Amino acid sequence: MTSLSPDLRNYSRQIASSLNVAPEIHDQDLIFDFLFNNPSFAAKNDAIRYYFEDGRGSANKLRSLLTDTMGLNLRQESAMLEFASGYGCVSRHLGNVLPNMNVTSGDIHPEAITFIQNVLGKKAILSSATPEELCLEQKFDVVFALSFFSHTPDRTWGRWIRTLFSHLKDGGLLIFTTHGRESLKYFKNAVLDESGYWFTNESGQSDLATSDYGQTIVTPEYVVRKCFEHIAAPMSHFKSALWWEHQDLYIFARN
């Protein structure tokens, strides 16, 4: 995993300070590792800056969806579950961007939960590989799953939708992204089946079973059908390629 030199750690602190967030990056943060070793960045400083600024950008995009698209009053106290949070790329920004939102981050990695709690100072809970075993003590106004359903196989895809949806309050919002048709350009061998689904058991998460976490592409038709089957809820909002110019955005409301 990535280890930063003293100069790069200092640069990380500068960027984090400008955004008023914690500068620490866990050495098992796979999102950061992917960026740091990505040849598209001419310098390591650029990758570090992107990590922090993209996290802030995702938090800002979520706020815009909640207020401008869905009309939520964020001046009222609300509760949100940020599901599959990883090591806090977005988590560290949510307190600044959504100050009245009581955010709980959730992830399957115990080290990520410890890091978010003890280093980032945020509330966090441990997830499960089995949807039905997810144990939460409360319900939420918002459940946000960024790039989780872009890795979930068909056998658990709908079950995770049902589980997360069941932890919403009445009127609550399930917000998630998927690899969509625009993502096909990054997966040259991908061929969607008749249902609008493709999965490969390849993943950068070496500690997770590839049968549970791989690479998934789905169409809006697949998503609507699965959600109708598992939660019988109509789609409230859809935007193609909203995240990173290729991941599709979906919102379903619990009425």
CORBELLIN-V252727 format. One record per residue. N is the residue number from 0. SS is DSSP state (A for helix, B for strand, O for the rest). D_LAST is the distance of its C-alpha to the last C-alpha in whole Angstrom. Layout:
n & ss & d_last
N & SS & D_LAST
N & SS & D_LAST
This chain:
n & ss & d_last
0 & O & 44
1 & O & 45
2 & O & 47
3 & O & 47
4 & O & 51
5 & A & 52
6 & A & 51
7 & A & 48
8 & A & 47
9 & A & 48
10 & A & 46
11 & A & 43
12 & A & 44
13 & A & 44
14 & A & 41
15 & A & 39
16 & A & 41
17 & A & 40
18 & A & 36
19 & O & 37
20 & O & 35
21 & O & 37
22 & O & 40
23 & O & 40
24 & O & 39
25 & O & 39
26 & O & 41
27 & O & 39
28 & O & 36
29 & A & 36
30 & A & 34
31 & A & 37
32 & A & 40
33 & A & 39
34 & A & 39
35 & A & 42
36 & O & 44
37 & O & 43
38 & O & 46
39 & O & 44
40 & O & 44
41 & O & 48
42 & O & 48
43 & A & 46
44 & A & 46
45 & A & 44
46 & A & 41
47 & A & 41
48 & A & 40
49 & A & 38
50 & A & 36
51 & A & 35
52 & A & 35
53 & A & 32
54 & A & 30
55 & A & 30
56 & A & 29
57 & A & 26
58 & A & 25
59 & A & 26
60 & A & 24
61 & A & 21
62 & A & 21
63 & A & 21
64 & A & 18
65 & A & 16
66 & A & 18
67 & A & 20
68 & A & 17
69 & O & 14
70 & O & 15
71 & O & 15
72 & O & 17
73 & O & 19
74 & O & 22
75 & O & 19
76 & O & 20
77 & B & 17
78 & B & 17
79 & B & 17
80 & B & 18
81 & B & 21
82 & B & 21
83 & O & 24
84 & O & 26
85 & O & 29
86 & O & 32
87 & O & 30
88 & O & 31
89 & O & 28
90 & A & 27
91 & A & 30
92 & A & 29
93 & A & 26
94 & A & 27
95 & A & 29
96 & A & 26
97 & O & 23
98 & O & 25
99 & O & 23
100 & B & 21
101 & B & 21
102 & B & 22
103 & B & 22
104 & B & 24
105 & B & 24
106 & B & 27
107 & O & 29
108 & O & 32
109 & A & 33
110 & A & 36
111 & A & 33
112 & A & 31
113 & A & 35
114 & A & 35
115 & A & 32
116 & A & 32
117 & A & 36
118 & O & 37
119 & O & 34
120 & O & 33
121 & O & 29
122 & B & 27
123 & B & 27
124 & B & 26
125 & B & 28
126 & O & 26
127 & O & 27
128 & O & 28
129 & O & 26
130 & A & 22
131 & A & 22
132 & A & 24
133 & O & 22
134 & O & 23
135 & O & 21
136 & O & 21
137 & O & 18
138 & O & 14
139 & B & 13
140 & B & 12
141 & B & 13
142 & B & 14
143 & B & 17
144 & B & 19
145 & O & 22
146 & O & 25
147 & O & 24
148 & O & 22
149 & O & 26
150 & O & 27
151 & O & 26
152 & O & 27
153 & A & 26
154 & A & 26
155 & A & 24
156 & A & 22
157 & A & 19
158 & A & 19
159 & A & 19
160 & A & 15
161 & A & 14
162 & A & 16
163 & A & 15
164 & A & 11
165 & A & 12
166 & O & 13
167 & B & 10
168 & B & 9
169 & B & 6
170 & B & 5
171 & B & 8
172 & B & 9
173 & B & 11
174 & B & 15
175 & B & 18
176 & B & 21
177 & B & 23
178 & B & 27
179 & O & 26
180 & A & 29
181 & A & 31
182 & A & 31
183 & A & 34
184 & A & 36
185 & A & 36
186 & O & 37
187 & O & 40
188 & O & 40
189 & O & 36
190 & O & 35
191 & O & 32
192 & O & 32
193 & O & 31
194 & O & 27
195 & O & 27
196 & B & 28
197 & B & 31
198 & B & 31
199 & B & 35
200 & O & 35
201 & O & 37
202 & O & 35
203 & O & 37
204 & O & 35
205 & O & 39
206 & O & 37
207 & O & 34
208 & O & 35
209 & O & 35
210 & O & 33
211 & O & 30
212 & O & 30
213 & O & 32
214 & B & 31
215 & B & 28
216 & B & 28
217 & B & 25
218 & O & 24
219 & A & 21
220 & A & 22
221 & A & 22
222 & A & 19
223 & A & 17
224 & A & 18
225 & A & 18
226 & A & 14
227 & A & 14
228 & A & 16
229 & A & 15
230 & A & 11
231 & O & 11
232 & O & 8
233 & O & 10
234 & B & 12
235 & B & 11
236 & B & 14
237 & B & 18
238 & B & 21
239 & B & 24
240 & B & 26
241 & B & 25
242 & B & 26
243 & O & 30
244 & O & 30
245 & O & 29
246 & B & 26
247 & B & 23
248 & B & 20
249 & B & 16
250 & B & 13
251 & B & 9
252 & B & 6
253 & O & 4
254 & O & 0
